[in-house]
Structures are given as C-alpha cells and as structure tokens.
Amino acid sequence: MITQWMMADIEQLRDQGLYRRLRVMSSPQGREVIVDGKRALNFCSNNYLGLADDPHIVDAAAGAMREYGFGAGASRLVSGHMPPHQELEADIAKLKSASSCLVFNSGYAANCGIIPALYGRRDIIFSDKLNHASIVDGAMLSRAEFKRYPHADMQALEEGLKKEGPYRRRLIVTDSVFSMDGDRAPLGEIVALARRYDAAVMVDEAHGFGVLGPHGGGLIEELDLGKHIDIQMGTLSKAAGCAGGYVCGAEALKMSLVNYARSFIYTTAMPPALAVAARCAVRMIHDAHYGGQRRRTLKENADYVRQGLKAMGWDTMHSSTCIIPILIKDPGAAMAMSDQLLEKGIFIQAIRPPTVPKDSARLRITVMATHTRSELDHLLSSMKSLG
Ligand SMILES: *Cc1c(COP(=O)(O)O)cnc(C)c1O
C-alpha cells in the first residue's frame, strides 16, 4: 500500500514542524481576505499593486471571453496563437524597451523552458544559492554543469568564473528581488563580471516587475541595465495580478525559444481572456499616473512597516523592498506565531525549509499599495504584542 510509506513520511514532517496544509481563501485576493472562514488582513499576497481584483481588468477579461470564448484550444504553434497573445507581448516589450517578448503560461514554465532551450551538457550555469526553485529546476533539466554561489557573494562568483573549463557557454542567473528575503541582487556587479568573463546574464524579475523602476520595468529598469541583461524573465502573476510568465530580449532569443523551449511548445496556449487581462494590467503598470502612484504608495507602506518592526527589535534581514521577512529560525516557533497572528486577524505565512535554508524559518510579510495606514498600525501593534 502506497499510503503506508506516505503517511510515515507525513508523520515525520509533522514531527519536524515542516508539514504544510492548504488554507481556503473565500474572497478575492485583496487587503482583507476570508481565510478558512475567518476575516483577516492579508499580509502574504504577491498582489503588490492590488490589481488581482481590479474592475478594469475583470471587465477586460469578461469582454474577451465573449469575443474569443475561454480555452485557446491548442498550443501557440498549432492553432492557439491569437491577437491577445500578440498584443500582450508587444505591450510588455514596449514597457521593457526590449526588441521582443515571449509569454509562457506561468513564470515556473518560463524558467523550466528558457534555460534548457539555450544551455546543455557542454555549458555551465552560475546561480545564486537563494534563486527561486523554478530556476533550479530549469537548470537541472538543461543538464548543464550547475554551480551555486553563496547568496550575492560576488567574490565567490568571480572565483567560479575564473576557473578554466571545457565549457561552450556560460550563464549567470539571478533573481532581481529575492522572493523570501526581499533584498536586491547586485546586478551592476554581476553585469561587470559577466563582461569580464564572457558570460551571459539572465535575471528573474518575478518580484521586481511592476514594483521597481519608473515604469515598473523592475530592478533592471531601476538600475538602467536593460542593454546589458541578455535574458529578462518575469511573471504576470505577482504585481500584475494575473498569471503567466514572460521573457524579453533580442529577437533571436524569441526565435530560439519558440523553436526549442519545451514548456512553450508542448502546452496549450494561455486562454485569450487571460492574455487580455494581463495586457490591461501591463498597461496600468506602465501608466505613469496610475502605476507610478501605486509604486510610490507601496514603497511608503513597506518602509513604514520595516522601520516599525526594526524599532521593536525584529530582525528583518536585508530586506529593502515590499517583501519583509522576520527571522524566527525555529520552524515550530514560526508556525505558532503565524497561528497567533491569525487569531488577531492578521494573516502572515510562516516560511520554513526547504523553501528557505535550514534554521532560517521566518514570517514573511508582504505589503500592498492598497493597505491603509491604520491597517499597517494594526500589523505593527500585533507584532509588538508577540515580541
Ligand atoms: C513566483 C516566482 C516564479 C514563478 O512564477 P509563477 O508565475 O507564479 O509561476 C518564478 N521566479 C520567482 C523568483 C518567483 O518568485
């Protein structure tokens, strides 16, 4: 019976405080949610700008469903490629000032498709230790040699790049904003090393897109490095409030991926209504008035919470964005705190290994542009009562 070894394994997870279960959200993904039947302020959503239930986006999707139906019916290369896909890609490329854009069905699918499409057995990939699991999985699928350097350690990266080897191509890949730590990658230094040692650079902007840069183009735009980053990947599932992944770069990159990325080729196209909704979100992000205002409010909210937590003595690690970890270390303790906070009407998930390194379990707070000052104060006073 397979249930026997499964249950034995699950018991072990429970003993270690590592067992995970699903919670039901019976409301839109707003600042306030109903979680397992209880009303709570939401501090664990990636819906940073509040676009996930924005009425403009909902209307755009509803209109598109009436025009195109729901399912795309086939993969993009067979008969599923429609004007909404084309227009979404054009608008992302415009926002990113890139020559081309290709959309995947998720950020996960993008990373699992891009890396093996371009790199293989004769190549080497340098990857930050804290990069997202989808980058690790993409690199594994590629069968290239996979070297992980300690988080943001440029000396270690340079040592690795210096070593001669029989490699055909070299790639450095990094998150721009680290999803569990909320700090920024040293992109300028990575670009300089890549030039010196003839490597390509791939950046995952899952948590930068929509949030950073004057037009929401991400950390790459904030640092004005667009011309130097060969593969600019991101998602439409976080700040854009929709679902999907994108990659921007040279026209040749798009042509290669259309021909070789298996997670693009062997899957049904994104539903056209989703592409229309995502395009609407991208345009709102790009808009200086709408997107710019939300980005400013988001930054103010995040700075307010981070400063408040630090003043109480909590360890917010190296966070400099709207992702604010509170380091607890022990997974059981982090879980207990998450439960206590929910009792007080504050929803914050405990993040435990293997999502984060051993002994670094944490509460991971994500702030949204739509949170009000009094909601942020409620969060801070609840954290105070725990401390
Ligand atoms: C969330 C995330 C992804 C996956 O994106 P989805 O669109 O949710 O599949 C990829 N990379 C990073 C860094 C992420 O945080």
Ligand as a Chemical Component Dictionary entry (heavy atoms), coordinates in Angstrom:
data_LIG
# 
_chem_comp.id                   LIG 
_chem_comp.type                 NON-POLYMER 
_chem_comp.pdbx_formal_charge   0 
_chem_comp.three_letter_code    LIG 
# 
loop_
_chem_comp_atom.comp_id 
_chem_comp_atom.atom_id 
_chem_comp_atom.alt_atom_id 
_chem_comp_atom.type_symbol 
_chem_comp_atom.charge 
_chem_comp_atom.model_Cartn_x 
_chem_comp_atom.model_Cartn_y 
_chem_comp_atom.model_Cartn_z 
_chem_comp_atom.pdbx_ordinal 
LIG C1 C1 C 0 6.764  33.197 -8.172  1  
LIG C2 C2 C 0 8.088  33.086 -8.829  2  
LIG C3 C3 C 0 8.244  32.381 -10.032 3  
LIG C4 C4 C 0 7.104  31.596 -10.638 4  
LIG O1 O1 O 0 6.168  32.425 -11.221 5  
LIG P1 P1 P 0 4.664  31.918 -11.425 6  
LIG O2 O2 O 0 4.145  32.837 -12.464 7  
LIG O3 O3 O 0 3.972  32.057 -10.115 8  
LIG O4 O4 O 0 4.739  30.505 -11.891 9  
LIG C5 C5 C 0 9.470  32.396 -10.642 10 
LIG N1 N1 N 0 10.520 33.038 -10.090 11 
LIG C6 C6 C 0 10.423 33.706 -8.921  12 
LIG C7 C7 C 0 11.606 34.407 -8.367  13 
LIG C8 C8 C 0 9.194  33.746 -8.248  14 
LIG O5 O5 O 0 9.098  34.381 -7.087  15 
# 
loop_
_chem_comp_bond.comp_id 
_chem_comp_bond.atom_id_1 
_chem_comp_bond.atom_id_2 
_chem_comp_bond.value_order 
_chem_comp_bond.pdbx_ordinal 
LIG C1 C2 SING 1  
LIG C2 C3 SING 2  
LIG C2 C8 DOUB 3  
LIG C3 C4 SING 4  
LIG C3 C5 DOUB 5  
LIG C4 O1 SING 6  
LIG O1 P1 SING 7  
LIG P1 O2 DOUB 8  
LIG P1 O3 SING 9  
LIG P1 O4 SING 10 
LIG C5 N1 SING 11 
LIG N1 C6 DOUB 12 
LIG C6 C7 SING 13 
LIG C6 C8 SING 14 
LIG C8 O5 SING 15 
# 
